[in-house]
């Protein structure tokens, strides 16, 4: 009887991947529905990627090329590259000792003139806008991001963490985020990384209207991503105070705090002048990691920050789904060592197309937001927090008191029902939404059980 591993081996043995029809031809004993279910499982676990639509959709193994294991020395052949990108790759693929040691080049940032310079050409930006359009361009900023928030937290948390070597599967990530269930056999640092991503994504989506690219935004985004992950907690959300080295690179970032601070000021100044959301997004992906303004977790910060302009314009998010680590790391090395953006640009476009294929496919299935929940979301969150802090009091009484103060009489019954519903679903995976700590939640739970 064929197994799921048999399908995986067939795909791994094909340099260019296989369509569903080709897979079924190789495994005639497997029913189409069974094959579709297995393929979906392999995609969710990050074992496969998919390229193309409907019948021409091809499935490729992320860990193999022509049946051989990929090492970190290979760039995936299925990502189309320009000639300039191949030049960058040829340089980066040389041994460390053959590459010229370089430091931070301030002129790389100085030379960029917002809305006159462009890392993404005008035709390419038009293509990206066409790919990412959600039909909500005239809606209030952040409307689309809030509509897909639950799915986005899973996809972006998993994919971004995966680029850092996190071994949580997509299904594990979903269980952690939706139900607070920690995957068995995983290191605590991996769980913390996923939860930090979730908190940071909520921060961006829920506050994308008032938030711009200022120090407050980036510092708090870094703080959310780095919580409980840095050797020195004082480095969370703070500009770097010491020198750092980049693994497997001859690039040496700035080490003088004053110079880092000055470069950060100029970076933000230029960033906020950029009009096009995709150019702004890509600029963040280029210059934030290149500056290395934080002690660590710079790339993660840049990947999430790159989504802010897209959230504000109600465009599809950039989730980094299926982006191979060996592709991303090489694109970043080309940026560090050559100040060349072409390889990262080609990967950015490929990754965005993959993201839009996922999100535009689910767009029509999105439920309309509950207007009452939307109108009173701040009051609902505040009341949940009050209930937890006043855990010795009757929860229904506390809810009733808060609702009578904050909500119009006509809506009080509906809002009270929504709060009771959210309180019943409260678990560790959603605590950041209400500004609560796990210790506060468990103290409240223990009082309820007592």
C-alpha positions as a Markdown table, in Angstrom:
| # | Residue | x | y | z |
|---|---|---|---|---|
| 1 | Unk | 0.0 | 0.0 | 0.0 |
| 2 | Unk | 1.5 | 3.4 | -1.0 |
| 3 | Unk | 2.5 | 5.8 | 1.8 |
| 4 | Unk | 2.8 | 9.6 | 2.0 |
| 5 | Unk | 6.6 | 9.1 | 2.0 |
| 6 | Unk | 6.3 | 7.4 | -1.4 |
| 7 | Unk | 4.8 | 10.6 | -2.9 |
| 8 | Unk | 7.4 | 12.7 | -1.2 |
| 9 | Unk | 10.2 | 10.6 | -2.6 |
| 10 | Unk | 8.8 | 10.9 | -6.1 |
| 11 | Unk | 8.7 | 14.7 | -5.8 |
| 12 | Unk | 12.2 | 14.8 | -4.3 |
| 13 | Unk | 13.6 | 12.7 | -7.3 |
| 14 | Unk | 12.3 | 15.3 | -9.8 |
| 15 | Unk | 14.4 | 18.4 | -10.4 |
| 16 | Unk | 11.5 | 20.4 | -11.7 |
| 17 | Unk | 8.8 | 19.0 | -9.4 |
| 18 | Unk | 5.6 | 17.1 | -10.3 |
| 19 | Unk | 2.0 | 18.0 | -11.1 |
| 20 | Unk | -0.9 | 16.2 | -9.4 |
| 21 | Unk | -1.5 | 14.3 | -12.7 |
| 22 | Unk | 2.1 | 13.2 | -12.9 |
| 23 | Unk | 2.1 | 12.1 | -9.3 |
| 24 | Unk | -1.1 | 10.0 | -9.8 |
| 25 | Unk | 0.4 | 8.4 | -12.9 |
| 26 | Unk | 3.4 | 7.3 | -10.8 |
| 27 | Unk | 1.2 | 6.1 | -8.0 |
| 28 | Unk | -2.0 | 4.7 | -9.6 |
| 29 | Unk | -3.1 | 2.9 | -6.4 |
| 30 | Unk | -3.5 | 6.3 | -4.6 |
| 31 | Unk | -6.9 | 8.0 | -4.8 |
| 32 | Unk | -6.9 | 11.6 | -6.0 |
| 33 | Unk | -8.4 | 12.8 | -2.7 |
| 34 | Unk | -5.9 | 10.9 | -0.7 |
| 35 | Unk | -3.1 | 12.4 | -2.7 |
| 36 | Unk | -4.5 | 15.9 | -2.3 |
| 37 | Unk | -4.7 | 15.4 | 1.5 |
| 38 | Unk | -1.2 | 14.1 | 1.7 |
| 39 | Unk | 0.1 | 17.0 | -0.5 |
| 40 | Unk | -1.7 | 19.5 | 1.7 |
| 41 | Unk | -0.1 | 17.9 | 4.8 |
| 42 | Unk | 3.4 | 18.1 | 3.2 |
| 43 | Unk | 2.8 | 21.7 | 2.2 |
| 44 | Unk | 1.7 | 22.6 | 5.8 |
| 45 | Unk | 4.7 | 20.9 | 7.3 |
| 46 | Unk | 7.1 | 22.9 | 5.0 |
| 47 | Unk | 8.3 | 19.8 | 3.2 |
| 48 | Unk | 7.0 | 21.0 | -0.2 |
| 49 | Unk | 6.4 | 24.2 | -2.1 |
| 50 | Unk | 3.9 | 24.7 | -4.9 |
| 51 | Unk | 4.2 | 26.8 | -8.0 |
| 52 | Unk | 1.5 | 27.7 | -10.6 |
| 53 | Unk | -2.2 | 27.4 | -10.6 |
| 54 | Unk | -4.9 | 24.7 | -11.1 |
| 55 | Unk | -3.8 | 21.9 | -13.4 |
| 56 | Unk | -0.3 | 23.3 | -14.1 |
| 57 | Unk | 0.5 | 23.6 | -10.3 |
| 58 | Unk | 3.8 | 21.8 | -9.6 |
| 59 | Unk | 5.0 | 20.5 | -6.3 |
| 60 | Unk | 8.7 | 20.8 | -5.4 |
| 61 | Unk | 10.6 | 19.5 | -2.5 |
| 62 | Unk | 12.2 | 22.2 | -0.4 |
| 63 | Unk | 15.0 | 20.0 | 0.8 |
| 64 | Unk | 16.1 | 18.3 | -2.4 |
| 65 | Unk | 17.1 | 19.0 | -5.9 |
| 66 | Unk | 17.2 | 16.1 | -8.4 |
| 67 | Unk | 17.0 | 13.7 | -5.5 |
| 68 | Unk | 20.1 | 15.0 | -3.7 |
| 69 | Unk | 20.0 | 16.8 | -0.4 |
| 70 | Unk | 20.4 | 20.5 | -0.6 |
| 71 | Unk | 23.1 | 22.0 | 1.5 |
| 72 | Unk | 23.3 | 25.7 | 2.5 |
| 73 | Unk | 25.6 | 26.1 | -0.5 |
| 74 | Unk | 22.8 | 25.8 | -3.0 |
| 75 | Unk | 20.3 | 28.4 | -4.2 |
| 76 | Unk | 17.0 | 26.8 | -5.2 |
| 77 | Unk | 16.8 | 26.4 | -9.0 |
| 78 | Unk | 13.1 | 27.0 | -9.1 |
| 79 | Unk | 13.4 | 30.7 | -8.2 |
| 80 | Unk | 14.0 | 32.7 | -11.4 |
| 81 | Unk | 17.0 | 35.0 | -11.2 |
| 82 | Unk | 18.2 | 37.9 | -13.3 |
| 83 | Unk | 21.8 | 38.0 | -14.7 |
| 84 | Unk | 22.7 | 40.5 | -12.0 |
| 85 | Unk | 21.5 | 38.2 | -9.3 |
| 86 | Unk | 23.5 | 35.3 | -10.6 |
| 87 | Unk | 26.6 | 37.5 | -10.5 |
| 88 | Unk | 25.9 | 38.2 | -6.8 |
| 89 | Unk | 25.4 | 34.5 | -6.1 |
| 90 | Unk | 28.6 | 33.6 | -7.9 |
| 91 | Unk | 30.5 | 35.9 | -5.5 |
| 92 | Unk | 28.7 | 34.8 | -2.4 |
| 93 | Unk | 29.3 | 31.2 | -3.2 |
| 94 | Unk | 33.0 | 31.7 | -2.9 |
| 95 | Unk | 34.8 | 30.6 | 0.3 |
| 96 | Unk | 35.0 | 33.2 | 3.0 |
| 97 | Unk | 38.7 | 33.7 | 2.5 |
| 98 | Unk | 38.1 | 34.6 | -1.2 |
| 99 | Unk | 35.7 | 37.4 | -0.3 |
| 100 | Unk | 36.9 | 40.9 | 0.6 |
| 101 | Unk | 36.2 | 42.0 | 4.2 |
| 102 | Unk | 34.0 | 45.1 | 4.3 |
| 103 | Unk | 32.5 | 47.5 | 6.8 |
| 104 | Unk | 29.3 | 49.5 | 6.8 |
| 105 | Unk | 29.2 | 51.8 | 3.8 |
| 106 | Unk | 27.3 | 55.0 | 4.8 |
| 107 | Unk | 27.2 | 56.2 | 1.1 |
| 108 | Unk | 24.9 | 53.2 | 0.3 |
| 109 | Unk | 22.2 | 54.9 | 2.4 |
| 110 | Unk | 23.3 | 58.5 | 1.5 |
| 111 | Unk | 22.9 | 57.8 | -2.2 |
| 112 | Unk | 19.3 | 56.8 | -1.9 |
| 113 | Unk | 16.9 | 59.7 | -2.8 |
| 114 | Unk | 13.3 | 58.9 | -1.8 |
| 115 | Unk | 10.9 | 58.9 | -4.8 |
| 116 | Unk | 13.8 | 59.6 | -7.2 |
| 117 | Unk | 15.9 | 56.5 | -6.5 |
| 118 | Unk | 14.1 | 53.2 | -6.8 |
| 119 | Unk | 15.2 | 49.7 | -5.9 |
| 120 | Unk | 12.0 | 48.4 | -7.5 |
| 121 | Unk | 11.4 | 49.7 | -11.0 |
| 122 | Unk | 8.1 | 51.4 | -11.9 |
| 123 | Unk | 6.9 | 48.4 | -14.1 |
| 124 | Unk | 7.8 | 46.0 | -11.3 |
| 125 | Unk | 5.9 | 48.1 | -8.7 |
| 126 | Unk | 2.9 | 48.1 | -11.0 |
| 127 | Unk | 3.2 | 44.3 | -11.2 |
| 128 | Unk | 3.3 | 44.0 | -7.4 |
| 129 | Unk | 0.3 | 46.3 | -7.0 |
| 130 | Unk | -1.6 | 44.2 | -9.4 |
| 131 | Unk | -0.6 | 41.0 | -7.6 |
| 132 | Unk | -1.4 | 42.3 | -4.1 |
| 133 | Unk | -4.7 | 44.2 | -4.8 |
| 134 | Unk | -7.4 | 43.1 | -2.4 |
| 135 | Unk | -10.2 | 45.4 | -3.7 |
| 136 | Unk | -10.1 | 47.4 | -0.4 |
| 137 | Unk | -7.8 | 50.2 | -1.4 |
| 138 | Unk | -10.4 | 52.8 | -0.3 |
| 139 | Unk | -11.1 | 51.1 | 3.1 |
| 140 | Unk | -9.6 | 52.5 | 6.3 |
| 141 | Unk | -6.0 | 51.5 | 6.8 |
| 142 | Unk | -5.5 | 48.1 | 8.2 |
| 143 | Unk | -9.0 | 46.8 | 7.2 |
| 144 | Unk | -7.6 | 43.8 | 5.2 |
| 145 | Unk | -4.9 | 43.0 | 7.7 |
| 146 | Unk | -7.5 | 42.7 | 10.5 |
| 147 | Unk | -9.7 | 40.6 | 8.3 |
| 148 | Unk | -6.9 | 38.0 | 7.8 |
| 149 | Unk | -5.2 | 38.5 | 11.2 |
| 150 | Unk | -5.8 | 34.9 | 12.5 |
| 151 | Unk | -4.4 | 33.3 | 9.4 |
| 152 | Unk | -1.6 | 35.8 | 9.1 |
| 153 | Unk | -0.4 | 35.2 | 12.6 |
| 154 | Unk | 0.1 | 31.5 | 11.8 |
| 155 | Unk | 1.6 | 31.9 | 8.4 |
| 156 | Unk | 4.0 | 34.8 | 9.1 |
| 157 | Unk | 5.0 | 33.6 | 12.6 |
| 158 | Unk | 5.8 | 30.1 | 11.2 |
| 159 | Unk | 7.6 | 31.2 | 8.0 |
| 160 | Unk | 9.7 | 34.0 | 9.6 |
| 161 | Unk | 10.7 | 31.7 | 12.5 |
| 162 | Unk | 11.5 | 28.9 | 10.0 |
| 163 | Unk | 14.0 | 31.2 | 8.4 |
| 164 | Unk | 15.8 | 31.4 | 11.7 |
| 165 | Unk | 16.0 | 27.6 | 12.0 |
| 166 | Unk | 12.9 | 27.1 | 14.1 |
| 167 | Unk | 11.6 | 23.5 | 13.8 |
| 168 | Unk | 8.0 | 24.1 | 14.6 |
| 169 | Unk | 5.8 | 22.8 | 11.8 |
| 170 | Unk | 3.0 | 25.0 | 10.4 |
| 171 | Unk | 0.5 | 22.8 | 12.2 |
| 172 | Unk | 2.4 | 23.0 | 15.5 |
| 173 | Unk | 2.4 | 26.8 | 15.0 |
| 174 | Unk | -1.3 | 26.8 | 14.5 |
| 175 | Unk | -1.9 | 24.8 | 17.7 |
| 176 | Unk | 0.3 | 27.1 | 19.7 |
| 177 | Unk | -1.3 | 30.3 | 18.4 |
| 178 | Unk | -4.9 | 29.2 | 18.3 |
| 179 | Unk | -5.0 | 27.0 | 21.4 |
| 180 | Unk | -1.9 | 27.7 | 23.4 |
| 181 | Unk | -0.6 | 24.1 | 23.0 |
| 182 | Unk | 3.2 | 23.8 | 23.1 |
| 183 | Unk | 4.6 | 21.3 | 20.6 |
| 184 | Unk | 6.2 | 18.2 | 22.2 |
| 185 | Unk | 10.0 | 17.9 | 22.0 |
| 186 | Unk | 10.6 | 21.5 | 21.0 |
| 187 | Unk | 13.0 | 23.8 | 22.8 |
| 188 | Unk | 11.6 | 26.7 | 24.8 |
| 189 | Unk | 13.4 | 29.2 | 22.7 |
| 190 | Unk | 11.4 | 28.0 | 19.6 |
| 191 | Unk | 8.1 | 28.4 | 21.4 |
| 192 | Unk | 9.1 | 31.8 | 22.6 |
| 193 | Unk | 10.1 | 32.8 | 19.1 |
| 194 | Unk | 6.7 | 31.9 | 17.7 |
| 195 | Unk | 4.8 | 33.7 | 20.4 |
| 196 | Unk | 6.9 | 36.8 | 20.0 |
| 197 | Unk | 6.1 | 36.9 | 16.3 |
| 198 | Unk | 2.4 | 36.6 | 17.2 |
| 199 | Unk | 2.6 | 39.5 | 19.6 |
| 200 | Unk | 4.6 | 41.6 | 17.1 |
| 201 | Unk | 2.1 | 41.0 | 14.3 |
| 202 | Unk | -0.8 | 42.0 | 16.5 |
| 203 | Unk | 1.0 | 45.1 | 17.3 |
| 204 | Unk | 1.4 | 46.1 | 13.7 |
| 205 | Unk | -2.0 | 45.1 | 12.5 |
| 206 | Unk | -4.0 | 46.6 | 15.4 |
| 207 | Unk | -2.1 | 49.9 | 15.3 |
| 208 | Unk | -1.2 | 50.3 | 11.6 |
| 209 | Unk | -3.2 | 53.5 | 11.3 |
| 210 | Unk | -1.4 | 55.7 | 13.9 |
| 211 | Unk | 1.9 | 53.9 | 13.6 |
| 212 | Unk | 4.5 | 55.2 | 11.1 |
| 213 | Unk | 8.1 | 54.4 | 10.7 |
| 214 | Unk | 9.5 | 56.1 | 13.7 |
| 215 | Unk | 11.7 | 55.0 | 16.5 |
| 216 | Unk | 8.8 | 54.1 | 18.7 |
| 217 | Unk | 7.4 | 51.7 | 16.1 |
| 218 | Unk | 10.7 | 49.9 | 15.4 |
| 219 | Unk | 11.9 | 49.8 | 19.0 |
| 220 | Unk | 8.6 | 48.3 | 20.2 |
| 221 | Unk | 8.5 | 45.9 | 17.3 |
| 222 | Unk | 12.0 | 44.7 | 18.2 |
| 223 | Unk | 11.1 | 44.5 | 21.8 |
| 224 | Unk | 8.1 | 42.3 | 21.0 |
| 225 | Unk | 10.2 | 40.0 | 18.8 |
| 226 | Unk | 13.1 | 39.8 | 21.2 |
| 227 | Unk | 11.3 | 39.3 | 24.5 |
| 228 | Unk | 13.1 | 36.6 | 26.6 |
| 229 | Unk | 15.4 | 35.7 | 23.7 |
| 230 | Unk | 18.5 | 38.0 | 24.2 |
| 231 | Unk | 21.3 | 37.3 | 26.7 |
| 232 | Unk | 20.9 | 40.8 | 28.0 |
| 233 | Unk | 17.2 | 41.8 | 28.5 |
| 234 | Unk | 18.3 | 45.5 | 28.4 |
| 235 | Unk | 19.0 | 45.1 | 24.7 |
| 236 | Unk | 15.3 | 44.4 | 24.0 |
| 237 | Unk | 14.0 | 47.4 | 22.0 |
| 238 | Unk | 17.3 | 49.4 | 22.4 |
| 239 | Unk | 19.8 | 50.4 | 19.8 |
| 240 | Unk | 23.0 | 48.4 | 19.9 |
| 241 | Unk | 25.7 | 49.4 | 22.3 |
| 242 | Unk | 28.4 | 47.0 | 21.2 |
| 243 | Unk | 30.1 | 45.5 | 18.2 |
| 244 | Unk | 28.6 | 42.4 | 16.5 |
| 245 | Unk | 29.8 | 39.9 | 14.0 |
| 246 | Unk | 27.8 | 38.3 | 11.2 |
| 247 | Unk | 28.2 | 34.5 | 11.0 |
| 248 | Unk | 29.5 | 33.2 | 7.6 |
| 249 | Unk | 30.1 | 36.7 | 6.3 |
| 250 | Unk | 33.1 | 39.1 | 5.9 |
| 251 | Unk | 30.8 | 42.0 | 6.6 |
| 252 | Unk | 31.4 | 44.0 | 9.8 |
| 253 | Unk | 28.6 | 46.4 | 10.9 |
| 254 | Unk | 29.1 | 49.7 | 12.6 |
| 255 | Unk | 30.3 | 49.4 | 16.2 |
| 256 | Unk | 30.1 | 53.0 | 17.6 |
| 257 | Unk | 26.7 | 53.6 | 19.2 |
| 258 | Unk | 26.7 | 57.3 | 18.1 |
| 259 | Unk | 27.2 | 56.3 | 14.4 |
| 260 | Unk | 24.5 | 53.6 | 14.7 |
| 261 | Unk | 22.1 | 56.3 | 16.1 |
| 262 | Unk | 22.9 | 58.8 | 13.3 |
| 263 | Unk | 22.4 | 56.2 | 10.6 |
| 264 | Unk | 19.1 | 55.1 | 12.1 |
| 265 | Unk | 17.9 | 58.7 | 12.1 |
| 266 | Unk | 18.8 | 59.1 | 8.4 |
| 267 | Unk | 17.3 | 55.7 | 7.6 |
| 268 | Unk | 13.9 | 56.7 | 9.2 |
| 269 | Unk | 14.0 | 60.1 | 7.5 |
| 270 | Unk | 14.4 | 58.6 | 4.1 |
| 271 | Unk | 12.0 | 55.7 | 4.7 |
| 272 | Unk | 9.1 | 58.0 | 5.7 |
| 273 | Unk | 9.5 | 60.1 | 2.5 |
| 274 | Unk | 8.9 | 57.0 | 0.2 |
| 275 | Unk | 5.4 | 57.1 | -1.3 |
| 276 | Unk | 5.0 | 53.7 | -2.9 |
| 277 | Unk | 4.2 | 51.0 | -0.2 |
| 278 | Unk | 6.3 | 48.3 | -2.0 |
| 279 | Unk | 9.3 | 50.5 | -2.4 |
| 280 | Unk | 9.0 | 51.4 | 1.3 |
| 281 | Unk | 8.6 | 47.7 | 2.2 |
| 282 | Unk | 11.7 | 46.7 | 0.3 |
| 283 | Unk | 13.7 | 49.6 | 1.6 |
| 284 | Unk | 13.1 | 48.3 | 5.1 |
| 285 | Unk | 14.2 | 44.8 | 4.1 |
| 286 | Unk | 17.4 | 46.3 | 2.7 |
| 287 | Unk | 18.6 | 48.9 | 5.1 |
| 288 | Unk | 17.4 | 47.6 | 8.5 |
| 289 | Unk | 19.4 | 44.4 | 8.4 |
| 290 | Unk | 22.3 | 46.1 | 6.7 |
| 291 | Unk | 22.6 | 48.7 | 9.6 |
| 292 | Unk | 22.1 | 46.0 | 12.2 |
| 293 | Unk | 20.8 | 48.6 | 14.7 |
| 294 | Unk | 19.9 | 46.0 | 17.4 |
| 295 | Unk | 22.1 | 43.5 | 19.3 |
| 296 | Unk | 20.2 | 40.6 | 17.4 |
| 297 | Unk | 16.9 | 39.9 | 15.7 |
| 298 | Unk | 17.4 | 42.5 | 13.0 |
| 299 | Unk | 16.3 | 40.4 | 10.1 |
| 300 | Unk | 13.1 | 39.3 | 11.9 |
| 301 | Unk | 12.3 | 42.9 | 12.7 |
| 302 | Unk | 12.8 | 43.9 | 9.1 |
| 303 | Unk | 10.6 | 41.1 | 7.8 |
| 304 | Unk | 7.7 | 42.2 | 10.0 |
| 305 | Unk | 8.3 | 45.9 | 9.5 |
| 306 | Unk | 8.2 | 45.4 | 5.7 |
| 307 | Unk | 4.6 | 44.5 | 6.1 |
| 308 | Unk | 3.5 | 47.8 | 7.7 |
| 309 | Unk | 3.3 | 49.7 | 4.4 |
| 310 | Unk | 1.2 | 46.8 | 3.0 |
| 311 | Unk | -1.1 | 46.7 | 6.0 |
| 312 | Unk | -1.7 | 50.5 | 5.7 |
| 313 | Unk | -2.5 | 50.2 | 2.0 |
| 314 | Unk | -4.8 | 47.2 | 2.4 |
| 315 | Unk | -2.5 | 45.1 | 0.2 |
| 316 | Unk | -1.9 | 41.4 | 0.6 |
| 317 | Unk | 0.8 | 40.7 | 3.3 |
| 318 | Unk | 4.3 | 39.4 | 2.6 |
| 319 | Unk | 4.3 | 36.2 | 4.6 |
| 320 | Unk | 7.6 | 34.6 | 3.4 |
| 321 | Unk | 5.8 | 31.3 | 3.0 |
| 322 | Unk | 8.0 | 28.7 | 1.3 |
| 323 | Unk | 11.0 | 31.0 | 1.2 |
| 324 | Unk | 14.0 | 28.7 | 1.6 |
| 325 | Unk | 16.5 | 29.8 | 4.2 |
| 326 | Unk | 19.4 | 29.2 | 1.8 |
| 327 | Unk | 17.9 | 31.6 | -0.6 |
| 328 | Unk | 17.1 | 34.3 | 1.9 |
| 329 | Unk | 20.6 | 34.1 | 3.6 |
| 330 | Unk | 22.4 | 34.4 | 0.3 |
| 331 | Unk | 20.3 | 37.4 | -0.7 |
| 332 | Unk | 21.2 | 39.1 | 2.6 |
| 333 | Unk | 24.9 | 38.3 | 2.2 |
| 334 | Unk | 24.9 | 39.9 | -1.2 |
| 335 | Unk | 23.4 | 43.0 | 0.4 |
| 336 | Unk | 26.0 | 43.0 | 3.3 |
| 337 | Unk | 29.1 | 42.4 | 1.3 |
| 338 | Unk | 28.4 | 44.0 | -2.1 |
| 339 | Unk | 25.6 | 46.5 | -1.4 |
| 340 | Unk | 23.7 | 44.9 | -4.2 |
| 341 | Unk | 20.0 | 44.5 | -3.9 |
| 342 | Unk | 19.2 | 42.5 | -7.1 |
| 343 | Unk | 19.2 | 39.0 | -5.5 |
| 344 | Unk | 17.1 | 40.2 | -2.6 |
| 345 | Unk | 14.8 | 42.0 | -5.1 |
| 346 | Unk | 14.2 | 38.8 | -7.1 |
| 347 | Unk | 13.5 | 36.8 | -3.9 |
| 348 | Unk | 11.2 | 39.6 | -2.7 |
| 349 | Unk | 9.1 | 39.4 | -5.9 |
| 350 | Unk | 9.0 | 35.6 | -5.9 |
| 351 | Unk | 8.0 | 35.5 | -2.2 |
| 352 | Unk | 5.3 | 38.1 | -2.7 |
| 353 | Unk | 3.7 | 36.2 | -5.5 |
| 354 | Unk | 3.7 | 33.1 | -3.3 |
| 355 | Unk | 2.0 | 35.1 | -0.5 |
| 356 | Unk | -0.6 | 36.6 | -2.8 |
| 357 | Unk | -1.5 | 33.2 | -4.2 |
| 358 | Unk | -2.4 | 32.1 | -0.7 |
| 359 | Unk | -4.2 | 35.2 | 0.4 |
| 360 | Unk | -6.2 | 36.0 | -2.7 |
| 361 | Unk | -7.4 | 32.4 | -2.7 |
| 362 | Unk | -9.0 | 32.9 | 0.7 |
| 363 | Unk | -10.2 | 36.4 | 0.2 |
| 364 | Unk | -13.7 | 35.4 | -0.9 |
| 365 | Unk | -14.1 | 33.1 | 2.1 |
| 366 | Unk | -13.4 | 35.9 | 4.6 |
| 367 | Unk | -16.3 | 36.5 | 7.0 |
| 368 | Unk | -17.3 | 40.1 | 7.3 |
| 369 | Unk | -16.1 | 41.5 | 10.7 |
| 370 | Unk | -18.8 | 41.6 | 13.4 |
| 371 | Unk | -19.7 | 45.4 | 13.4 |
| 372 | Unk | -20.4 | 45.4 | 17.1 |
| 373 | Unk | -17.1 | 43.7 | 17.9 |
| 374 | Unk | -15.3 | 46.1 | 15.6 |
| 375 | Unk | -17.0 | 49.2 | 17.1 |
| 376 | Unk | -16.3 | 48.2 | 20.7 |
| 377 | Unk | -13.1 | 46.2 | 20.4 |
| 378 | Unk | -11.1 | 48.5 | 22.7 |
| 379 | Unk | -13.8 | 48.3 | 25.4 |
| 380 | Unk | -14.0 | 44.5 | 25.1 |
| 381 | Unk | -10.3 | 44.2 | 25.5 |
| 382 | Unk | -10.2 | 46.6 | 28.4 |
| 383 | Unk | -13.1 | 44.8 | 30.2 |
| 384 | Unk | -11.3 | 41.4 | 29.8 |
| 385 | Unk | -8.3 | 42.9 | 31.4 |
| 386 | Unk | -10.3 | 44.3 | 34.3 |
| 387 | Unk | -12.1 | 41.0 | 34.9 |
| 388 | Unk | -8.7 | 39.2 | 35.2 |
| 389 | Unk | -7.2 | 41.8 | 37.5 |
| 390 | Unk | -10.3 | 41.8 | 39.7 |
| 391 | Unk | -10.4 | 38.0 | 39.8 |
| 392 | Unk | -11.9 | 37.8 | 43.3 |
| 393 | Unk | -15.1 | 39.5 | 42.1 |
| 394 | Unk | -17.9 | 37.9 | 40.2 |
| 395 | Unk | -17.0 | 38.2 | 36.5 |
| 396 | Unk | -20.5 | 38.8 | 35.3 |
| 397 | Unk | -20.9 | 41.7 | 37.7 |
| 398 | Unk | -17.6 | 43.3 | 36.7 |
| 399 | Unk | -18.6 | 42.9 | 33.0 |
| 400 | Unk | -22.0 | 44.5 | 33.6 |
| 401 | Unk | -20.5 | 47.4 | 35.5 |
| 402 | Unk | -18.0 | 48.1 | 32.7 |
| 403 | Unk | -20.5 | 47.8 | 30.0 |
| 404 | Unk | -23.0 | 50.2 | 31.7 |
| 405 | Unk | -20.3 | 52.8 | 31.9 |
| 406 | Unk | -18.7 | 52.4 | 28.5 |
| 407 | Unk | -21.5 | 51.3 | 26.1 |
| 408 | Unk | -24.7 | 52.9 | 24.8 |
| 409 | Unk | -27.8 | 51.3 | 26.3 |
| 410 | Unk | -28.9 | 49.9 | 22.9 |
| 411 | Unk | -25.7 | 47.9 | 22.5 |
| 412 | Unk | -25.1 | 46.8 | 26.1 |
| 413 | Unk | -26.6 | 43.3 | 25.8 |
| 414 | Unk | -24.7 | 42.5 | 22.6 |
| 415 | Unk | -21.4 | 43.8 | 23.9 |
| 416 | Unk | -21.8 | 41.9 | 27.2 |
| 417 | Unk | -22.4 | 38.7 | 25.3 |
| 418 | Unk | -19.3 | 39.2 | 23.2 |
| 419 | Unk | -17.2 | 39.8 | 26.3 |
| 420 | Unk | -18.5 | 36.6 | 28.0 |
| 421 | Unk | -17.7 | 34.7 | 24.8 |
| 422 | Unk | -14.1 | 36.0 | 24.6 |
| 423 | Unk | -13.6 | 35.4 | 28.3 |
| 424 | Unk | -14.7 | 31.8 | 27.8 |
| 425 | Unk | -12.1 | 31.4 | 25.0 |
| 426 | Unk | -9.3 | 33.1 | 26.9 |
| 427 | Unk | -6.0 | 31.2 | 26.8 |
| 428 | Unk | -2.2 | 31.8 | 26.9 |
| 429 | Unk | -2.0 | 32.1 | 23.1 |
| 430 | Unk | -4.1 | 35.3 | 23.0 |
| 431 | Unk | -3.0 | 37.1 | 26.2 |
| 432 | Unk | -1.0 | 39.8 | 24.3 |
| 433 | Unk | -4.2 | 41.0 | 22.7 |
| 434 | Unk | -5.4 | 42.1 | 26.1 |
| 435 | Unk | -2.1 | 43.3 | 27.6 |
| 436 | Unk | -2.0 | 40.3 | 30.0 |
| 437 | Unk | 0.9 | 38.2 | 31.2 |
| 438 | Unk | 0.8 | 34.4 | 31.6 |
| 439 | Unk | 1.3 | 34.8 | 35.3 |
| 440 | Unk | -1.7 | 37.1 | 35.6 |
| 441 | Unk | -3.8 | 34.7 | 33.6 |
| 442 | Unk | -2.9 | 31.7 | 35.6 |
| 443 | Unk | -3.5 | 33.5 | 38.9 |
| 444 | Unk | -7.0 | 34.4 | 37.7 |
| 445 | Unk | -7.6 | 30.9 | 36.6 |
| 446 | Unk | -6.6 | 29.5 | 39.9 |
| 447 | Unk | -8.9 | 31.9 | 41.7 |
| 448 | Unk | -11.8 | 30.8 | 39.5 |
| 449 | Unk | -11.2 | 27.1 | 40.2 |
| 450 | Unk | -10.8 | 27.8 | 43.9 |
